[in-house]
Structure formats: C-alpha cells, structure tokens
Amino acid sequence: MKDKHGFVMAGMEDVKYREYGLELKPGDFLFLYTDGVAEATNAEEQLYGTERMVDALNSVGNVTPRELLLAVRADIDRFVGEAEQFDDITMLALQVKG
C-alpha cells in the first residue's frame, strides 16, 4: 500500500491531519521515511524518487527490518554516487511479528 504523504509532522501548530486506520498482519512491514530519501540527488541533479524507492523495497524479498533498511540505503548510495548529501535520509522499518 502506498499512502500519499501529507504535511510534515510538527511543522506548524494547529495543523489538522487526516486520521485513518491500517490493519497489518504478521510478516507485514511498515516503512516510514523523510523527504530526504525521495529527494536524494545524483550528480546530474536527478531525484531518487518514490518510484525508485518502492522498487528497492519490493526487490529485497523476505528480510529483517534492518536488512530492508540497509538494502534501501545501499540503493540510494548507488544512485547518488559521489554527489553531496543535502538533506537528512531517515528511514524506519517495522515488521509485525506473529
């Protein structure tokens, strides 16, 4: 499931956020990330992008959350190459145990 992102959390006071529920089953992952992941830029000033990120997530198979994060970070690093990082790259992966 892909969810369209909303306004940055805690960016301004009194911002209203859409509330919804999501049912996760044993083995499912929840992957959260900052905009610096999708906006990682290579030397040609191309963005890594969410499509490339989703492809990286879907390519790893049956792994642990740590392995998932390491695989996505390695893919970002391959894409960016020697270009300087200009934003944070923060990711969190949670897996439902059962």
DSSP file (Angstrom, degrees, kcal/mol; ACC not computed):
  #  RESIDUE AA STRUCTURE BP1 BP2  ACC     N-H-->O    O-->H-N    N-H-->O    O-->H-N    TCO  KAPPA ALPHA  PHI   PSI    X-CA   Y-CA   Z-CA
    1    1 A M              0   0    0      0, 0.0     2,-0.4     0, 0.0     0, 0.0   0.000 360.0 360.0 360.0 130.4    0.0    0.0    0.0
    2    2 A K        -     0   0    0      2,-0.0     2,-0.5     0, 0.0     0, 0.0  -0.910 360.0-157.9-105.9 138.7    1.3    3.4   -0.9
    3    3 A D        -     0   0    0     -2,-0.4     2,-0.3     0, 0.0     0, 0.0  -0.965  21.5-119.7-118.6 130.1   -0.1    6.4    1.0
    4    4 A K        -     0   0    0     -2,-0.5    -2,-0.0     1,-0.1     0, 0.0  -0.514  39.2-120.1 -66.2 127.2    0.0    9.9   -0.3
    5    5 A H        -     0   0    0     -2,-0.3     2,-0.1     1,-0.1    -1,-0.1  -0.251  27.4-157.0 -69.6 157.2    2.1   11.9    2.2
    6    6 A G        -     0   0    0      1,-0.3     3,-0.1    12,-0.0    -1,-0.1  -0.336  42.5 -39.7-114.2-161.8    0.7   14.9    4.0
    7    7 A F  S    S-     0   0    0     -2,-0.1    -1,-0.3     1,-0.1     3,-0.1  -0.318  77.3 -85.2 -65.0 147.2    2.1   17.9    5.7
    8    8 A V    >   -     0   0    0      1,-0.1     3,-1.3    -3,-0.1     4,-0.3  -0.203  51.2-103.5 -53.8 138.9    5.3   17.4    7.7
    9    9 A M  T 3  S+     0   0    0      1,-0.3    -1,-0.1     2,-0.1     8,-0.0  -0.481 100.3   2.0 -69.9 134.8    4.6   16.3   11.3
   10   10 A A  T 3  S+     0   0    0     -2,-0.2    -1,-0.3     2,-0.2     3,-0.1   0.720  89.9 130.9  63.1  25.3    5.0   19.0   13.9
   11   11 A G  S <  S+     0   0    0     -3,-1.3     2,-0.3     1,-0.2    -2,-0.1   0.824  76.0   2.5 -76.0 -32.1    5.8   21.6   11.2
   12   12 A M  S >  S-     0   0    0     -4,-0.3     3,-0.9     3,-0.0    -1,-0.2  -0.985  83.5 -97.5-150.6 154.0    3.3   24.2   12.5
   13   13 A E  T 3  S+     0   0    0     -2,-0.3    -2,-0.0     1,-0.2     0, 0.0  -0.407 101.0  16.5 -71.4 152.1    1.0   24.5   15.4
   14   14 A D  T 3  S+     0   0    0      1,-0.2     2,-0.3    -2,-0.1    -1,-0.2   0.642  80.1 152.8  63.2  20.4   -2.7   23.6   15.0
   15   15 A V    <   -     0   0    0     -3,-0.9     2,-0.4     1,-0.0    -1,-0.2  -0.656  38.5-137.6 -78.3 135.1   -2.3   21.7   11.7
   16   16 A K        -     0   0    0     -2,-0.3     2,-0.3     0, 0.0    -1,-0.0  -0.792  17.5-159.9 -96.3 136.1   -5.0   19.1   11.2
   17   17 A Y        -     0   0    0     -2,-0.4     2,-0.3   -11,-0.1    -8,-0.0  -0.850  24.1-107.5-114.5 150.5   -4.1   15.7    9.9
   18   18 A R        -     0   0    0     -2,-0.3     2,-0.4     1,-0.0   -12,-0.0  -0.590  35.1-148.9 -73.8 133.4   -6.2   13.1    8.3
   19   19 A E        +     0   0    0     -2,-0.3     2,-0.3     2,-0.0    -1,-0.0  -0.872  28.5 148.5-107.4 138.5   -6.8   10.1   10.6
   20   20 A Y        -     0   0    0     -2,-0.4     2,-0.3     2,-0.0    -2,-0.0  -0.975  35.7-118.0-158.2 167.1   -7.2    6.6    9.3
   21   21 A G        -     0   0    0     -2,-0.3     2,-0.4     2,-0.0    -2,-0.0  -0.755  16.6-166.9-111.6 159.2   -6.6    3.0   10.3
   22   22 A L        -     0   0    0     -2,-0.3     2,-0.6     2,-0.0    -2,-0.0  -0.967  13.5-143.9-146.4 125.8   -4.5    0.3    8.7
   23   23 A E        -     0   0    0     -2,-0.4     2,-0.4     0, 0.0    -2,-0.0  -0.824  17.7-167.7 -96.1 120.6   -4.6   -3.4    9.6
   24   24 A L        -     0   0    0     -2,-0.6     3,-0.1     4,-0.1     6,-0.0  -0.862   5.2-152.4-107.1 142.1   -1.2   -5.1    9.4
   25   25 A K    >   -     0   0    0     -2,-0.4     3,-2.6     1,-0.1    71,-0.3  -0.688  40.9 -69.5-107.8 162.0   -0.8   -8.9    9.5
   26   26 A P  T 3  S+     0   0    0      0, 0.0    71,-0.2     0, 0.0    -1,-0.1  -0.245 124.1  23.1 -51.3 131.6    2.1  -11.0   10.8
   27   27 A G  T 3  S+     0   0    0     69,-3.2    70,-0.1     1,-0.4    71,-0.0   0.113  93.1 128.0  95.8 -20.2    5.0  -10.5    8.4
   28   28 A D    <   -     0   0    0     -3,-2.6    68,-2.7    67,-0.1    -1,-0.4  -0.331  47.9-142.4 -68.5 151.6    3.8   -7.1    7.1
   29   29 A F  E     -A   95   0A   0     66,-0.2     2,-0.5    -3,-0.1    66,-0.2  -0.840   8.9-155.5-112.0 150.8    6.2   -4.2    7.1
   30   30 A L  E     -A   94   0A   0     64,-2.6    64,-2.6    -2,-0.3     2,-0.5  -0.997  16.0-167.6-121.0 122.7    5.6   -0.5    7.8
   31   31 A F  E     -A   93   0A   0     -2,-0.5     2,-0.4    62,-0.2    62,-0.2  -0.956   6.2-178.7-118.0 119.0    8.2    1.7    6.2
   32   32 A L  E     +A   92   0A   0     60,-3.0    60,-2.8    -2,-0.5     2,-0.3  -0.898   7.9 168.7-116.6 145.6    8.4    5.4    7.2
   33   33 A Y  E     -A   91   0A   0     -2,-0.4    58,-0.2    58,-0.2     2,-0.2  -0.991  30.6-115.8-154.4 156.9   10.9    7.9    5.7
   34   34 A T    >>  -     0   0    0     56,-2.1     3,-1.9    -2,-0.3     4,-0.6  -0.484  41.4-101.9 -89.0 166.9   11.7   11.6    5.5
   35   35 A D  H 3> S+     0   0    0      1,-0.3     4,-2.1     2,-0.2     5,-0.1   0.715 114.0  76.5 -62.5 -20.5   11.6   13.6    2.3
   36   36 A G  H 34 S+     0   0    0      1,-0.2    -1,-0.3     2,-0.2     4,-0.2   0.736  89.0  58.9 -63.7 -21.5   15.4   13.4    2.1
   37   37 A V  H X4 S+     0   0    0     -3,-1.9     3,-1.3    53,-0.2    11,-0.2   0.983 112.5  34.9 -69.6 -58.5   15.0    9.8    0.9
   38   38 A A  H 3< S+     0   0    0     -4,-0.6    11,-3.1     1,-0.3    -2,-0.2   0.778 120.0  52.5 -66.8 -26.3   13.0   10.5   -2.2
   39   39 A E  T 3< S+     0   0    0     -4,-2.1    -1,-0.3     9,-0.2    -2,-0.2   0.319  73.1 131.7 -95.9   8.2   14.8   13.8   -2.8
   40   40 A A    <   -     0   0    0     -3,-1.3     8,-2.5    -4,-0.2     2,-0.4  -0.423  47.4-151.2 -58.3 134.9   18.3   12.3   -2.7
   41   41 A T  B     -B   47   0B   0      6,-0.2     6,-0.2    43,-0.2     2,-0.1  -0.907   9.2-146.4-122.8 138.2   20.0   13.8   -5.8
   42   42 A N    >   -     0   0    0      4,-2.0     3,-2.1    -2,-0.4    38,-0.1  -0.296  43.9 -86.4 -90.9-178.1   22.8   12.4   -8.0
   43   43 A A  T 3  S+     0   0    0     37,-0.5    37,-0.1     1,-0.3    38,-0.1   0.737 129.4  56.6 -63.4 -23.7   25.5   14.4   -9.8
   44   44 A E  T 3  S-     0   0    0      2,-0.1    -1,-0.3    39,-0.0     3,-0.1   0.323 118.6-113.4 -88.5   8.1   23.1   15.0  -12.8
   45   45 A E    <   +     0   0    0     -3,-2.1     2,-0.3     1,-0.2    -2,-0.1   0.785  67.3 147.3  63.1  31.7   20.6   16.6  -10.3
   46   46 A Q        -     0   0    0     34,-0.1    -4,-2.0     3,-0.0    -1,-0.2  -0.766  46.9-122.1 -91.9 142.9   18.1   13.8  -10.8
   47   47 A L  B     -B   41   0B   0     -2,-0.3    -6,-0.2    -6,-0.2    -8,-0.2  -0.597   6.0-134.5 -84.6 145.1   16.0   12.8   -7.8
   48   48 A Y     >  -     0   0    0     -8,-2.5     4,-0.5    -2,-0.2    -9,-0.2   0.944  50.0-167.8 -59.9 -49.3   16.0    9.3   -6.4
   49   49 A G  H  >  -     0   0    0    -11,-3.1     4,-1.6    -9,-0.2     5,-0.1   0.265  34.2 -87.4  81.4 158.7   12.2    9.5   -6.2
   50   50 A T  H  > S+     0   0    0      2,-0.2     4,-2.8     1,-0.2     5,-0.2   0.828 121.5  58.3 -73.5 -32.0    9.4    7.4   -4.7
   51   51 A E  H  > S+     0   0    0      2,-0.2     4,-2.3     1,-0.2    -1,-0.2   0.933 108.5  45.3 -64.6 -44.3    9.1    5.0   -7.6
   52   52 A R  H  X S+     0   0    0     -4,-0.5     4,-2.2     2,-0.2    -1,-0.2   0.889 113.1  52.0 -64.5 -38.7   12.8    4.0   -7.4
   53   53 A M  H  X S+     0   0    0     -4,-1.6     4,-2.5     2,-0.2    -2,-0.2   0.926 109.5  48.3 -63.1 -45.6   12.4    3.7   -3.6
   54   54 A V  H  X S+     0   0    0     -4,-2.8     4,-2.5     1,-0.2    -2,-0.2   0.898 110.1  52.6 -62.9 -40.2    9.3    1.4   -3.9
   55   55 A D  H  X S+     0   0    0     -4,-2.3     4,-1.0     2,-0.2    -1,-0.2   0.914 110.1  48.5 -60.0 -42.6   11.2   -0.7   -6.5
   56   56 A A  H  < S+     0   0    0     -4,-2.2     4,-0.5     1,-0.2     3,-0.5   0.911 111.7  49.5 -64.2 -42.2   14.1   -1.1   -4.0
   57   57 A L  H >< S+     0   0    0     -4,-2.5     3,-0.8     1,-0.2     4,-0.3   0.907 112.8  46.8 -62.5 -42.2   11.6   -2.0   -1.2
   58   58 A N  H 3< S+     0   0    0     -4,-2.5     3,-0.3     1,-0.2    -1,-0.2   0.631 105.1  61.8 -76.5 -13.6    9.9   -4.6   -3.4
   59   59 A S  T 3< S+     0   0    0     -4,-1.0    -1,-0.2    -3,-0.5    -2,-0.2   0.563  86.1  73.9 -89.5  -7.8   13.2   -6.1   -4.6
   60   60 A V  S <  S-     0   0    0     -3,-0.8    -1,-0.2    -4,-0.5    -2,-0.1   0.707  75.8-164.2 -86.2 -18.8   14.5   -7.3   -1.3
   61   61 A G        -     0   0    0     -3,-0.3     2,-1.1    -4,-0.3    -1,-0.2  -0.420  56.9  -1.3  74.9-148.1   12.3  -10.3   -0.6
   62   62 A N  S    S+     0   0    0     -2,-0.1     2,-0.2     6,-0.0    -1,-0.1  -0.687  89.5 137.4 -86.6  97.6   12.0  -11.9    2.8
   63   63 A V        -     0   0    0     -2,-1.1    -2,-0.1     1,-0.0    -3,-0.0  -0.792  54.3 -96.3-133.6 172.8   14.3   -9.9    5.1
   64   64 A T     >  -     0   0    0     -2,-0.2     4,-2.4     1,-0.1     5,-0.2  -0.474  42.8-104.8 -83.3 163.6   14.5   -8.4    8.5
   65   65 A P  H  > S+     0   0    0      0, 0.0     4,-2.5     0, 0.0     5,-0.2   0.904 123.3  52.1 -55.6 -41.1   13.7   -4.7    9.0
   66   66 A R  H  > S+     0   0    0      1,-0.2     4,-2.5     2,-0.2     5,-0.2   0.927 109.7  47.9 -61.7 -44.6   17.4   -4.0    9.4
   67   67 A E  H  > S+     0   0    0      2,-0.2     4,-2.3     1,-0.2    -1,-0.2   0.877 110.1  53.3 -64.4 -37.0   18.2   -5.7    6.2
   68   68 A L  H  X S+     0   0    0     -4,-2.4     4,-2.3     2,-0.2    -2,-0.2   0.944 110.7  46.1 -61.0 -48.8   15.4   -3.8    4.4
   69   69 A L  H  X S+     0   0    0     -4,-2.5     4,-2.6     1,-0.2    -2,-0.2   0.909 112.7  50.0 -62.1 -42.8   16.9   -0.5    5.6
   70   70 A L  H  X S+     0   0    0     -4,-2.5     4,-2.3     1,-0.2    -1,-0.2   0.886 110.7  50.2 -63.6 -38.5   20.4   -1.5    4.6
   71   71 A A  H  X S+     0   0    0     -4,-2.3     4,-2.0     2,-0.2    -2,-0.2   0.915 112.2  45.9 -66.9 -43.4   19.2   -2.5    1.2
   72   72 A V  H  X S+     0   0    0     -4,-2.3     4,-2.5     2,-0.2    -2,-0.2   0.927 113.3  50.0 -65.9 -43.5   17.3    0.7    0.5
   73   73 A R  H  X S+     0   0    0     -4,-2.6     4,-2.7     1,-0.2    -2,-0.2   0.901 109.7  51.2 -62.2 -40.0   20.3    2.8    1.8
   74   74 A A  H  X S+     0   0    0     -4,-2.3     4,-2.3     2,-0.2    -1,-0.2   0.888 109.9  50.2 -63.3 -38.6   22.7    0.9   -0.5
   75   75 A D  H  X S+     0   0    0     -4,-2.0     4,-2.2     2,-0.2    -2,-0.2   0.909 110.9  48.7 -66.2 -41.9   20.3    1.6   -3.4
   76   76 A I  H  X S+     0   0    0     -4,-2.5     4,-3.0     2,-0.2     5,-0.3   0.941 111.2  50.5 -60.2 -47.4   20.2    5.3   -2.6
   77   77 A D  H  X S+     0   0    0     -4,-2.7     4,-2.4     1,-0.2    -2,-0.2   0.887 109.8  50.1 -60.4 -40.8   24.0    5.4   -2.3
   78   78 A R  H  < S+     0   0    0     -4,-2.3    -1,-0.2     2,-0.2    -2,-0.2   0.913 114.2  45.6 -62.0 -42.8   24.4    3.7   -5.7
   79   79 A F  H  < S+     0   0    0     -4,-2.2    -2,-0.2     1,-0.2    -1,-0.2   0.931 116.2  43.4 -66.9 -46.9   22.1    6.2   -7.2
   80   80 A V  H >< S+     0   0    0     -4,-3.0     3,-1.6     1,-0.2   -37,-0.5   0.855  82.8 173.5 -70.8 -36.2   23.6    9.3   -5.6
   81   81 A G  T 3<  -     0   0    0     -4,-2.4    -1,-0.2    -5,-0.3    -2,-0.1  -0.449  68.2 -15.1  65.0-129.8   27.2    8.2   -6.2
   82   82 A E  T 3  S+     0   0    0     -2,-0.2    -1,-0.2    -4,-0.1     3,-0.1   0.404 100.8 124.3 -89.7   1.3   29.7   10.9   -5.3
   83   83 A A    <   -     0   0    0     -3,-1.6     2,-0.2     1,-0.1   -40,-0.1  -0.316  69.7-104.2 -65.0 146.6   27.1   13.7   -5.1
   84   84 A E        -     0   0    0      1,-0.1     2,-0.4   -42,-0.1   -43,-0.2  -0.489  29.5-120.3 -74.1 137.5   26.9   15.6   -1.8
   85   85 A Q        +     0   0    0     -2,-0.2    -1,-0.1     1,-0.1   -45,-0.1  -0.646  31.3 177.4 -76.9 128.2   24.0   14.8    0.5
   86   86 A F        +     0   0    0     -2,-0.4     2,-0.3   -50,-0.1    -1,-0.1   0.476  60.6  35.2-112.4  -4.6   22.0   18.0    1.2
   87   87 A D  S    S-     0   0    0    -51,-0.1    -1,-0.1   -52,-0.0     2,-0.0  -0.938  91.4 -84.6-143.7 163.5   19.2   16.7    3.4
   88   88 A D        -     0   0    0     -2,-0.3     2,-0.5    -3,-0.1   -52,-0.2  -0.370  28.8-151.5 -67.7 150.4   18.7   14.1    6.1
   89   89 A I        +     0   0    0    -53,-0.1     2,-0.5   -54,-0.1    -1,-0.1  -0.900  27.8 167.1-123.2  98.4   18.0   10.5    5.0
   90   90 A T        +     0   0    0     -2,-0.5   -56,-2.1     2,-0.0     2,-0.3  -0.957   5.5 171.6-120.9 128.8   15.9    9.0    7.8
   91   91 A M  E     -A   33   0A   0     -2,-0.5     2,-0.4   -58,-0.2   -58,-0.2  -0.977  13.2-168.3-136.6 148.3   14.1    5.7    7.5
   92   92 A L  E     -A   32   0A   0    -60,-2.8   -60,-3.0    -2,-0.3     2,-0.5  -0.994   4.8-170.2-136.6 128.7   12.2    3.4    9.9
   93   93 A A  E     -A   31   0A   0     -2,-0.4     2,-0.4   -62,-0.2   -62,-0.2  -0.983   4.5-177.5-122.3 127.7   11.1   -0.1    9.2
   94   94 A L  E     -A   30   0A   0    -64,-2.6   -64,-2.6    -2,-0.5     2,-0.4  -0.957   7.8-160.1-121.9 140.9    8.8   -2.1   11.5
   95   95 A Q  E     -A   29   0A   0     -2,-0.4     2,-0.5   -66,-0.2   -66,-0.2  -0.981  19.5-126.0-124.3 134.7    7.7   -5.6   11.0
   96   96 A V        -     0   0    0    -68,-2.7   -69,-3.2    -2,-0.4     2,-0.2  -0.638  25.7-152.2 -77.3 125.0    4.6   -7.2   12.6
   97   97 A K              0   0    0     -2,-0.5   -69,-0.0   -71,-0.2    -1,-0.0  -0.639 360.0 360.0 -92.4 155.2    5.5  -10.4   14.5
   98   98 A G              0   0    0     -2,-0.2    -1,-0.1   -72,-0.1    -2,-0.0   0.433 360.0 360.0-166.6 360.0    3.1  -13.1   14.9
